[in-house]
Amino acid sequence: MRNPNGYGCVYKLSGKRRKPFAARVTIDWTLKDGQQTATQKYKSLGTFATRAEALSALAAYHDDPHAIPGSITFAQLYDRWSDRKFTKISDSTVKSYKAAYNWCAALYDLPFASLKTDHLQSVIDGCTADWHTKKAIKTLFNQLFSYALENDLVGKNYTQFVDLGGSAPATTRRPFTRKEQKLLWQHLGDLDWIDTVLIMIYTGWRIGELLAMRTDDVDLTEWTMRGGSKTEAGKNRLVPIHSRIRPLIARLYDPGREYLIPSPDGNRPLSYYTYRDVYFRRVMEQLGMPDHRPHDCRHTFASEADSAEMNKLCIKRIMGHASQDITDRVYTHKTIEELRREIEKIP
């Protein structure tokens, strides 16, 4: 009997295989310009030893699309996890997970339930990138095992036994000196993208937070910017715009664009990697400061705020740091005018 349209299908794979039957379902249809017919986008439900097993998996999927068959592979689990996870995190975090996943090719076709410490450790040991990349891979492992535990696919998370080798390298980030900041202001009209560096220095935004900033989140009447990421304290925070950078924000502001700093096509935020590796690096090299990184701007804000003797709680509010003091967290409320007065202390 033929399955209803859109139900999915079972088909036999070529060659001699232990599990020659595959099941898949249609999850989307796309129609590109000039096409007369729509193109289907599929999701694989796995491979099976018999046609009956594949048909059973297809039926189970329609009973519960979130059900996970016991034979699901590492790659299939990643697909299902990412479908849910990536809608809730920033673009830069998505890119970090995707980069980590690319190092896991040796595990793609293995049943996830069969993975043990040795499998995971072999990926880490085979990674030729730096310690931070290995850390990102381990974080991905932990996320996938947590998802698998939630769905009763595994009984134990083996990520805890993975050894990254060595310890995290000491940070090399450093604030911009007053002399370097002066140089940035002096060349403001000469070099593109210096304005974004100064904006981060005077607001404390992380580069990912600034690039994700929507135009609607900028208020040129009250001179505030709303955004943030990472933690509950850091999300959706309101930062007053320092008087020195108001002209820079005003020039970037275009109510016809969705993002304050868009990609070249204007329809999406500028990529973190494009900004860091192309625009920011170019400015730093042209000014003779090639060792600086975008996050140094946030360090500069913190350093300047401390030197200006800004209220400590105001600094935490602006930077999105959670307070450890119960009084600060529960009973102390800082208005935007208080924050504005404090941020103007920075010269």
SULURFEN-V616489 format. One record per pair of residues at least 12 apart in sequence whose C-alpha atoms are under 10 Angstrom apart, sorted by the first residue. I is the first residue (numbers start at 0). J is the second residue. D is the distance in whole Angstrom. If there is no record, write none. Layout:
# SULURFEN-V616489
[[I | J | D] [I | J | D]]
This chain:
# SULURFEN-V616489
[[4 | 25 | 9] [5 | 24 | 7] [5 | 25 | 6] [5 | 26 | 8] [5 | 27 | 9] [5 | 39 | 10] [6 | 23 | 9] [6 | 24 | 6] [6 | 25 | 7] [6 | 26 | 10] [6 | 57 | 8] [6 | 58 | 9] [6 | 60 | 10] [6 | 61 | 8] [7 | 22 | 7] [7 | 23 | 6] [7 | 24 | 4] [7 | 25 | 6] [7 | 26 | 9] [7 | 41 | 9] [7 | 42 | 9] [7 | 43 | 10] [7 | 44 | 10] [7 | 54 | 10] [7 | 57 | 7] [7 | 58 | 9] [7 | 60 | 10] [7 | 61 | 10] [8 | 21 | 8] [8 | 22 | 6] [8 | 23 | 6] [8 | 24 | 7] [8 | 25 | 9] [8 | 43 | 10] [8 | 53 | 9] [8 | 54 | 8] [8 | 57 | 8] [9 | 21 | 6] [9 | 22 | 4] [9 | 23 | 7] [9 | 24 | 9] [9 | 44 | 10] [9 | 46 | 10] [9 | 47 | 10] [9 | 50 | 7] [9 | 51 | 9] [9 | 52 | 10] [9 | 53 | 6] [9 | 54 | 7] [9 | 56 | 10] [9 | 57 | 8] [10 | 22 | 7] [10 | 23 | 9] [10 | 46 | 10] [10 | 50 | 8] [10 | 53 | 9] [10 | 54 | 10] [11 | 46 | 9] [11 | 47 | 10] [11 | 49 | 9] [11 | 50 | 8] [11 | 53 | 10] [12 | 46 | 9] [16 | 46 | 10] [16 | 47 | 10] [16 | 48 | 9] [17 | 46 | 9] [17 | 47 | 8] [17 | 48 | 6] [17 | 49 | 10] [18 | 45 | 9] [18 | 46 | 6] [18 | 47 | 5] [18 | 48 | 4] [18 | 49 | 7] [18 | 50 | 10] [18 | 53 | 10] [19 | 46 | 7] [19 | 47 | 6] [19 | 48 | 6] [19 | 49 | 7] [19 | 50 | 9] [19 | 53 | 10] [20 | 45 | 9] [20 | 46 | 5] [20 | 47 | 5] [20 | 48 | 6] [20 | 49 | 6] [20 | 50 | 6] [20 | 51 | 9] [20 | 52 | 8] [20 | 53 | 6] [20 | 54 | 9] [21 | 43 | 8] [21 | 44 | 7] [21 | 45 | 6] [21 | 46 | 4] [21 | 47 | 6] [21 | 48 | 9] [21 | 49 | 9] [21 | 50 | 8] [21 | 52 | 9] [21 | 53 | 6] [21 | 54 | 9] [21 | 56 | 10] [21 | 57 | 10] [22 | 42 | 9] [22 | 43 | 6] [22 | 44 | 5] [22 | 45 | 6] [22 | 46 | 7] [22 | 47 | 8] [22 | 50 | 9] [22 | 52 | 9] [22 | 53 | 6] [22 | 54 | 7] [22 | 55 | 9] [22 | 56 | 7] [22 | 57 | 6] [23 | 41 | 6] [23 | 42 | 6] [23 | 43 | 4] [23 | 44 | 5] [23 | 45 | 8] [23 | 46 | 9] [23 | 53 | 9] [23 | 54 | 10] [23 | 56 | 9] [23 | 57 | 7] [23 | 60 | 10] [24 | 39 | 10] [24 | 40 | 9] [24 | 41 | 6] [24 | 42 | 5] [24 | 43 | 7] [24 | 44 | 7] [24 | 57 | 8] [24 | 60 | 9] [24 | 61 | 9] [25 | 39 | 6] [25 | 40 | 6] [25 | 41 | 5] [25 | 42 | 6] [25 | 43 | 9] [26 | 39 | 8] [26 | 40 | 6] [26 | 41 | 6] [26 | 42 | 6] [26 | 43 | 10] [27 | 39 | 6] [27 | 40 | 5] [27 | 41 | 7] [27 | 42 | 9] [28 | 40 | 6] [28 | 41 | 9] [42 | 75 | 9] [42 | 78 | 9] [42 | 79 | 9] [43 | 57 | 10] [43 | 71 | 10] [43 | 75 | 7] [43 | 78 | 10] [44 | 56 | 7] [44 | 57 | 7] [44 | 60 | 8] [44 | 67 | 9] [44 | 68 | 8] [44 | 70 | 9] [44 | 71 | 8] [44 | 72 | 10] [44 | 75 | 8] [45 | 57 | 10] [45 | 67 | 10] [45 | 68 | 8] [45 | 69 | 10] [45 | 70 | 7] [45 | 71 | 6] [45 | 72 | 7] [45 | 75 | 8] [45 | 108 | 10] [45 | 110 | 10] [46 | 70 | 8] [46 | 71 | 8] [46 | 72 | 9] [47 | 70 | 8] [56 | 68 | 7] [65 | 79 | 8] [65 | 150 | 9] [66 | 150 | 8] [66 | 151 | 10] [66 | 152 | 10] [67 | 79 | 9] [67 | 147 | 9] [67 | 150 | 7] [67 | 151 | 9] [67 | 152 | 7] [68 | 150 | 10] [68 | 152 | 8] [69 | 110 | 8] [69 | 111 | 8] [69 | 112 | 7] [69 | 151 | 9] [69 | 152 | 6] [69 | 153 | 9] [70 | 109 | 9] [70 | 110 | 6] [70 | 111 | 8] [70 | 112 | 8] [70 | 113 | 9] [70 | 152 | 9] [71 | 108 | 9] [71 | 109 | 8] [71 | 110 | 6] [71 | 111 | 6] [71 | 112 | 8] [71 | 152 | 9] [72 | 106 | 8] [72 | 107 | 6] [72 | 108 | 5] [72 | 109 | 5] [72 | 110 | 4] [72 | 111 | 5] [72 | 112 | 8] [72 | 113 | 9] [72 | 114 | 10] [73 | 103 | 9] [73 | 104 | 9] [73 | 105 | 10] [73 | 106 | 6] [73 | 107 | 5] [73 | 108 | 6] [73 | 109 | 6] [73 | 110 | 6] [73 | 111 | 5] [73 | 112 | 9] [73 | 113 | 10] [73 | 114 | 9] [73 | 143 | 9] [74 | 100 | 9] [74 | 103 | 9] [74 | 104 | 9] [74 | 106 | 8] [74 | 107 | 5] [74 | 108 | 7] [74 | 109 | 8] [74 | 110 | 9] [74 | 111 | 8] [75 | 107 | 8] [75 | 108 | 8] [75 | 109 | 10] [75 | 110 | 9] [75 | 111 | 9] [76 | 107 | 9] [76 | 110 | 9] [76 | 111 | 7] [76 | 143 | 7] [76 | 144 | 9] [76 | 146 | 9] [76 | 147 | 8] [76 | 152 | 10] [77 | 97 | 10] [77 | 100 | 8] [77 | 107 | 9] [77 | 111 | 10] [77 | 139 | 9] [77 | 140 | 10] [77 | 142 | 9] [77 | 143 | 7] [77 | 146 | 9] [77 | 147 | 10] [79 | 143 | 10] [79 | 146 | 9] [80 | 142 | 8] [80 | 143 | 7] [80 | 145 | 10] [80 | 146 | 7] [80 | 147 | 9] [81 | 93 | 9] [81 | 96 | 9] [81 | 97 | 9] [81 | 142 | 10] [81 | 143 | 9] [84 | 142 | 10] [88 | 228 | 9] [88 | 229 | 9] [89 | 207 | 8] [89 | 208 | 9] [89 | 211 | 8] [89 | 228 | 8] [89 | 229 | 9] [90 | 207 | 8] [90 | 210 | 10] [90 | 211 | 8] [90 | 268 | 9] [90 | 270 | 8] [90 | 271 | 8] [91 | 206 | 10] [91 | 207 | 7] [91 | 208 | 10] [91 | 210 | 10] [91 | 211 | 10] [91 | 270 | 8] [91 | 271 | 7] [91 | 272 | 9] [92 | 207 | 9] [92 | 229 | 10] [94 | 270 | 10] [94 | 271 | 9] [94 | 272 | 10] [95 | 132 | 9] [95 | 135 | 7] [95 | 136 | 9] [95 | 139 | 9] [96 | 132 | 10] [96 | 135 | 7] [96 | 136 | 8] [96 | 138 | 8] [96 | 139 | 6] [96 | 140 | 10] [96 | 142 | 10] [97 | 135 | 10] [97 | 136 | 10] [97 | 139 | 9] [98 | 132 | 8] [98 | 135 | 8] [98 | 136 | 8] [99 | 126 | 10] [99 | 132 | 7] [99 | 133 | 8] [99 | 134 | 9] [99 | 135 | 6] [99 | 136 | 5] [99 | 137 | 8] [99 | 138 | 9] [99 | 139 | 7] [99 | 140 | 9] [100 | 135 | 9] [100 | 136 | 7] [100 | 139 | 7] [100 | 140 | 9] [101 | 136 | 9] [102 | 122 | 7] [102 | 123 | 9] [102 | 125 | 8] [102 | 126 | 7] [102 | 127 | 10] [102 | 128 | 10] [102 | 132 | 9] [102 | 133 | 9] [102 | 136 | 8] [103 | 118 | 10] [103 | 119 | 9] [103 | 121 | 10] [103 | 122 | 6] [103 | 123 | 9] [103 | 125 | 10] [103 | 126 | 9] [103 | 136 | 8] [103 | 139 | 10] [103 | 140 | 10] [104 | 122 | 9] [105 | 118 | 9] [105 | 119 | 10] [105 | 121 | 9] [105 | 122 | 8] [106 | 118 | 8] [106 | 119 | 8] [106 | 121 | 10] [106 | 122 | 8] [111 | 143 | 9] [111 | 144 | 9] [111 | 147 | 8] [111 | 152 | 8] [111 | 153 | 8] [112 | 144 | 9] [112 | 147 | 8] [112 | 151 | 10] [112 | 152 | 6] [112 | 153 | 6] [112 | 154 | 9] [112 | 155 | 9] [113 | 153 | 9] [114 | 144 | 10] [114 | 153 | 9] [114 | 156 | 10] [114 | 157 | 8] [115 | 155 | 9] [115 | 156 | 9] [115 | 157 | 6] [115 | 158 | 9] [115 | 160 | 10] [115 | 161 | 10] [116 | 156 | 9] [116 | 157 | 5] [116 | 158 | 7] [116 | 159 | 9] [116 | 160 | 6] [116 | 161 | 7] [116 | 162 | 10] [117 | 157 | 9] [117 | 160 | 9] [117 | 161 | 8] [118 | 157 | 10] [118 | 161 | 10] [119 | 136 | 9] [119 | 137 | 8] [119 | 140 | 8] [119 | 157 | 8] [119 | 158 | 7] [119 | 160 | 9] [119 | 161 | 7] [119 | 162 | 10] [120 | 137 | 9] [120 | 157 | 10] [120 | 158 | 9] [120 | 160 | 8] [120 | 161 | 6] [120 | 162 | 7] [120 | 163 | 8] [121 | 161 | 9] [122 | 136 | 8] [122 | 137 | 9] [122 | 161 | 10] [123 | 136 | 7] [123 | 137 | 8] [123 | 161 | 8] [123 | 162 | 8] [123 | 163 | 7] [123 | 164 | 9] [124 | 161 | 10] [124 | 162 | 9] [124 | 163 | 8] [124 | 164 | 9] [129 | 167 | 10] [129 | 168 | 10] [130 | 163 | 7] [130 | 164 | 8] [130 | 165 | 8] [130 | 166 | 8] [130 | 167 | 7] [130 | 168 | 8] [131 | 163 | 9] [131 | 166 | 10] [131 | 167 | 7] [131 | 168 | 9] [132 | 163 | 10] [133 | 162 | 10] [133 | 163 | 6] [133 | 164 | 9] [134 | 162 | 10] [134 | 163 | 7] [134 | 167 | 9] [136 | 163 | 10] [137 | 158 | 7] [137 | 159 | 9] [137 | 161 | 7] [137 | 162 | 9] [137 | 163 | 8] [138 | 158 | 8] [139 | 158 | 9] [140 | 156 | 9] [140 | 157 | 9] [140 | 158 | 6] [140 | 159 | 10] [140 | 161 | 10] [141 | 156 | 7] [141 | 157 | 8] [141 | 158 | 6] [141 | 159 | 8] [142 | 156 | 10] [142 | 158 | 9] [143 | 156 | 9] [143 | 158 | 10] [144 | 156 | 6] [144 | 157 | 8] [144 | 158 | 8] [145 | 158 | 10] [171 | 290 | 9] [171 | 291 | 9] [171 | 292 | 9] [171 | 295 | 9] [172 | 290 | 9] [172 | 291 | 7] [172 | 292 | 7] [172 | 293 | 9] [172 | 294 | 7] [172 | 295 | 6] [172 | 296 | 9] [172 | 297 | 10] [172 | 298 | 8] [172 | 299 | 10] [173 | 290 | 9] [173 | 291 | 7] [173 | 292 | 9] [173 | 294 | 9] [173 | 295 | 6] [173 | 296 | 9] [173 | 297 | 10] [173 | 298 | 7] [173 | 299 | 8] [173 | 302 | 10] [174 | 200 | 9] [174 | 291 | 8] [174 | 292 | 10] [174 | 294 | 9] [174 | 295 | 5] [174 | 296 | 7] [174 | 297 | 8] [174 | 298 | 5] [174 | 299 | 4] [174 | 300 | 8] [174 | 301 | 9] [174 | 302 | 7] [174 | 303 | 9] [175 | 200 | 9] [175 | 288 | 9] [175 | 291 | 8] [175 | 292 | 10] [175 | 295 | 7] [175 | 296 | 7] [175 | 297 | 10] [175 | 298 | 8] [175 | 299 | 6] [175 | 300 | 9] [175 | 302 | 9] [175 | 303 | 10] [176 | 299 | 8] [176 | 302 | 10] [176 | 303 | 10] [177 | 299 | 10] [177 | 303 | 9] [179 | 286 | 9] [179 | 287 | 10] [179 | 288 | 8] [180 | 196 | 10] [180 | 197 | 8] [180 | 200 | 9] [180 | 299 | 9] [182 | 286 | 8] [183 | 196 | 8] [183 | 197 | 7] [183 | 282 | 9] [183 | 283 | 9] [183 | 286 | 8] [184 | 197 | 8] [186 | 282 | 10] [186 | 286 | 9] [187 | 247 | 10] [190 | 281 | 9] [190 | 282 | 7] [190 | 285 | 9] [190 | 286 | 9] [191 | 278 | 8] [191 | 279 | 9] [191 | 281 | 9] [191 | 282 | 8] [192 | 274 | 9] [192 | 278 | 7] [192 | 279 | 7] [192 | 281 | 9] [192 | 282 | 7] [193 | 247 | 10] [193 | 278 | 9] [193 | 279 | 8] [193 | 282 | 7] [193 | 283 | 9] [194 | 244 | 8] [194 | 246 | 10] [194 | 247 | 6] [194 | 248 | 8] [194 | 250 | 10] [194 | 251 | 9] [195 | 209 | 9] [195 | 210 | 10] [195 | 244 | 10] [195 | 247 | 8] [195 | 248 | 9] [195 | 251 | 9] [195 | 260 | 9] [195 | 274 | 10] [195 | 278 | 10] [195 | 279 | 9] [195 | 293 | 10] [195 | 296 | 10] [196 | 279 | 8] [196 | 282 | 9] [196 | 283 | 10] [196 | 293 | 8] [196 | 294 | 10] [196 | 295 | 10] [196 | 296 | 7] [196 | 297 | 10] [197 | 243 | 9] [197 | 244 | 7] [197 | 247 | 9] [197 | 296 | 8] [197 | 300 | 10] [198 | 240 | 9] [198 | 241 | 9] [198 | 243 | 9] [198 | 244 | 6] [198 | 245 | 9] [198 | 247 | 8] [198 | 248 | 8] [198 | 296 | 9] [198 | 300 | 10] [199 | 244 | 10] [199 | 293 | 8] [199 | 294 | 9] [199 | 295 | 9] [199 | 296 | 6] [199 | 297 | 6] [199 | 298 | 10] [199 | 299 | 9] [199 | 300 | 8] [200 | 244 | 10] [200 | 293 | 10] [200 | 294 | 9] [200 | 295 | 8] [200 | 296 | 5] [200 | 297 | 6] [200 | 298 | 8] [200 | 299 | 6] [200 | 300 | 5] [200 | 301 | 9] [200 | 302 | 10] [200 | 303 | 9] [201 | 239 | 10] [201 | 240 | 8] [201 | 241 | 7] [201 | 242 | 9] [201 | 243 | 8] [201 | 244 | 7] [201 | 296 | 8] [201 | 297 | 9] [201 | 299 | 8] [201 | 300 | 6] [201 | 301 | 9] [201 | 303 | 9] [201 | 304 | 9] [201 | 342 | 8] [201 | 343 | 9] [201 | 345 | 8] [201 | 346 | 9] [202 | 224 | 9] [202 | 238 | 7] [202 | 239 | 8] [202 | 240 | 7] [202 | 241 | 7] [202 | 244 | 9] [202 | 296 | 9] [202 | 297 | 8] [202 | 299 | 10] [202 | 300 | 7] [202 | 301 | 9] [202 | 317 | 8] [202 | 318 | 8] [202 | 342 | 8] [203 | 238 | 9] [203 | 294 | 9] [203 | 295 | 10] [203 | 296 | 7] [203 | 297 | 5] [203 | 298 | 8] [203 | 299 | 8] [203 | 300 | 5] [203 | 301 | 7] [203 | 304 | 10] [203 | 314 | 9] [203 | 317 | 7] [203 | 318 | 6] [203 | 319 | 9] [204 | 224 | 10] [204 | 226 | 9] [204 | 227 | 8] [204 | 228 | 10] [204 | 233 | 10] [204 | 238 | 9] [204 | 294 | 9] [204 | 296 | 8] [204 | 297 | 6] [204 | 300 | 9] [204 | 317 | 9] [204 | 318 | 7] [204 | 319 | 9] [205 | 227 | 8] [205 | 228 | 9] [205 | 229 | 10] [205 | 293 | 8] [205 | 294 | 6] [205 | 295 | 9] [205 | 296 | 8] [205 | 297 | 6] [205 | 298 | 10] [205 | 318 | 9] [206 | 271 | 7] [206 | 274 | 9] [206 | 275 | 9] [206 | 293 | 6] [206 | 294 | 7] [206 | 295 | 10] [206 | 296 | 9] [206 | 297 | 9] [207 | 227 | 9] [207 | 228 | 8] [207 | 268 | 10] [207 | 269 | 9] [207 | 270 | 9] [207 | 271 | 6] [207 | 272 | 10] [207 | 274 | 10] [207 | 293 | 10] [207 | 294 | 10] [208 | 225 | 10] [208 | 226 | 7] [208 | 227 | 5] [208 | 228 | 7] [208 | 229 | 9] [208 | 233 | 10] [208 | 234 | 10] [208 | 271 | 10] [209 | 224 | 10] [209 | 225 | 10] [209 | 226 | 8] [209 | 227 | 8] [209 | 258 | 10] [209 | 259 | 8] [209 | 260 | 8] [209 | 268 | 9] [209 | 269 | 10] [209 | 271 | 10] [210 | 258 | 8] [210 | 259 | 7] [210 | 260 | 6] [210 | 261 | 8] [210 | 262 | 9] [210 | 267 | 10] [210 | 268 | 6] [210 | 269 | 6] [210 | 270 | 8] [210 | 271 | 7] [210 | 274 | 9] [211 | 226 | 8] [211 | 227 | 9] [211 | 228 | 10] [211 | 257 | 10] [211 | 258 | 7] [211 | 259 | 8] [211 | 260 | 8] [211 | 261 | 9] [211 | 267 | 9] [211 | 268 | 6] [211 | 269 | 8] [211 | 270 | 9] [211 | 271 | 9] [212 | 224 | 8] [212 | 225 | 8] [212 | 226 | 6] [212 | 227 | 8] [212 | 257 | 9] [212 | 258 | 6] [212 | 259 | 6] [212 | 260 | 7] [212 | 261 | 9] [212 | 268 | 8] [213 | 225 | 9] [213 | 226 | 8] [213 | 252 | 10] [213 | 254 | 10] [213 | 256 | 8] [213 | 257 | 6] [213 | 258 | 4] [213 | 259 | 5] [213 | 260 | 8] [213 | 261 | 9] [213 | 267 | 10] [213 | 268 | 9] [214 | 251 | 9] [214 | 252 | 7] [214 | 253 | 7] [214 | 254 | 6] [214 | 255 | 9] [214 | 256 | 7] [214 | 257 | 6] [214 | 258 | 5] [214 | 259 | 5] [214 | 260 | 9] [214 | 261 | 10] [215 | 252 | 10] [215 | 253 | 10] [215 | 254 | 8] [215 | 256 | 9] [215 | 257 | 8] [215 | 258 | 8] [215 | 259 | 9] [216 | 235 | 10] [216 | 237 | 9] [216 | 257 | 10] [216 | 258 | 9] [216 | 259 | 9] [217 | 237 | 10] [217 | 238 | 10] [217 | 239 | 10] [217 | 240 | 9] [217 | 248 | 9] [217 | 249 | 10] [217 | 252 | 8] [217 | 254 | 10] [217 | 258 | 10] [217 | 259 | 8] [218 | 239 | 10] [218 | 240 | 9] [218 | 248 | 10] [218 | 249 | 10] [218 | 252 | 10] [219 | 240 | 9] [219 | 245 | 8] [219 | 248 | 8] [219 | 249 | 7] [219 | 252 | 9] [221 | 239 | 8] [221 | 240 | 9] [221 | 335 | 9] [221 | 336 | 10] [222 | 238 | 9] [222 | 239 | 6] [222 | 240 | 5] [222 | 241 | 8] [222 | 242 | 9] [222 | 245 | 8] [222 | 248 | 9] [222 | 249 | 10] [222 | 339 | 9] [223 | 237 | 7] [223 | 238 | 6] [223 | 239 | 4] [223 | 240 | 5] [223 | 241 | 9] [223 | 245 | 10] [223 | 335 | 9] [223 | 339 | 9] [224 | 236 | 8] [224 | 237 | 6] [224 | 238 | 5] [224 | 239 | 6] [224 | 240 | 7] [224 | 248 | 10] [225 | 237 | 5] [225 | 238 | 6] [225 | 239 | 9] [226 | 238 | 8] [226 | 319 | 10] [227 | 317 | 10] [227 | 318 | 9] [227 | 319 | 7] [228 | 319 | 8] [229 | 319 | 9] [229 | 320 | 10] [230 | 319 | 8] [230 | 320 | 8] [230 | 321 | 8] [231 | 319 | 8] [231 | 320 | 9] [231 | 321 | 8] [232 | 315 | 9] [232 | 316 | 8] [232 | 317 | 10] [232 | 318 | 9] [232 | 319 | 5] [232 | 320 | 6] [232 | 321 | 5] [232 | 322 | 9] [232 | 328 | 10] [233 | 315 | 9] [233 | 316 | 8] [233 | 317 | 9] [233 | 318 | 7] [233 | 319 | 4] [233 | 320 | 6] [233 | 321 | 8] [234 | 319 | 7] [234 | 320 | 10] [235 | 319 | 9] [236 | 316 | 8] [236 | 317 | 7] [236 | 318 | 8] [236 | 319 | 7] [237 | 316 | 8] [237 | 317 | 7] [237 | 318 | 10] [237 | 319 | 9] [237 | 334 | 10] [237 | 335 | 8] [237 | 338 | 9] [238 | 316 | 8] [238 | 317 | 6] [238 | 318 | 8] [238 | 319 | 10] [238 | 335 | 8] [238 | 338 | 8] [238 | 339 | 8] [238 | 342 | 9] [239 | 317 | 8] [239 | 335 | 7] [239 | 336 | 8] [239 | 337 | 10] [239 | 338 | 7] [239 | 339 | 5] [239 | 340 | 9] [239 | 341 | 10] [239 | 342 | 7] [239 | 343 | 9] [240 | 338 | 10] [240 | 339 | 8] [240 | 342 | 8] [240 | 343 | 9] [241 | 339 | 8] [241 | 340 | 9] [241 | 341 | 10] [241 | 342 | 7] [241 | 343 | 6] [241 | 344 | 9] [241 | 345 | 8] [241 | 346 | 10] [242 | 339 | 10] [242 | 342 | 9] [242 | 343 | 7] [243 | 343 | 9] [243 | 345 | 10] [243 | 346 | 9] [262 | 274 | 10] [271 | 293 | 10] [274 | 293 | 9] [275 | 292 | 8] [275 | 293 | 7] [275 | 294 | 10] [276 | 292 | 10] [276 | 293 | 10] [279 | 291 | 9] [279 | 292 | 8] [279 | 293 | 7] [280 | 292 | 8] [280 | 293 | 9] [297 | 318 | 8] [300 | 314 | 9] [300 | 318 | 9] [300 | 342 | 10] [300 | 345 | 9] [301 | 314 | 7] [301 | 315 | 9] [301 | 317 | 10] [301 | 318 | 8] [302 | 345 | 10] [303 | 342 | 10] [303 | 344 | 9] [303 | 345 | 6] [303 | 346 | 8] [304 | 341 | 9] [304 | 342 | 7] [304 | 343 | 10] [304 | 344 | 8] [304 | 345 | 6] [304 | 346 | 9] [305 | 345 | 9] [306 | 344 | 9] [306 | 345 | 8] [307 | 341 | 9] [307 | 342 | 9] [307 | 343 | 9] [307 | 344 | 6] [307 | 345 | 6] [307 | 346 | 8] [308 | 341 | 9] [308 | 344 | 8] [308 | 345 | 9] [309 | 338 | 9] [309 | 340 | 9] [309 | 341 | 6] [309 | 342 | 7] [309 | 343 | 9] [309 | 344 | 7] [309 | 345 | 8] [310 | 337 | 9] [310 | 338 | 9] [310 | 340 | 10] [310 | 341 | 7] [310 | 342 | 9] [311 | 341 | 10] [312 | 324 | 10] [312 | 327 | 7] [312 | 328 | 9] [312 | 331 | 9] [312 | 332 | 9] [312 | 333 | 8] [312 | 338 | 9] [313 | 332 | 10] [313 | 333 | 7] [313 | 334 | 9] [313 | 335 | 10] [313 | 337 | 8] [313 | 338 | 6] [313 | 339 | 9] [313 | 340 | 10] [313 | 341 | 7] [313 | 342 | 8] [314 | 338 | 8] [314 | 341 | 8] [314 | 342 | 8] [316 | 332 | 10] [316 | 333 | 8] [316 | 338 | 8] [317 | 335 | 10] [317 | 338 | 8] [317 | 339 | 10] [317 | 342 | 9]]
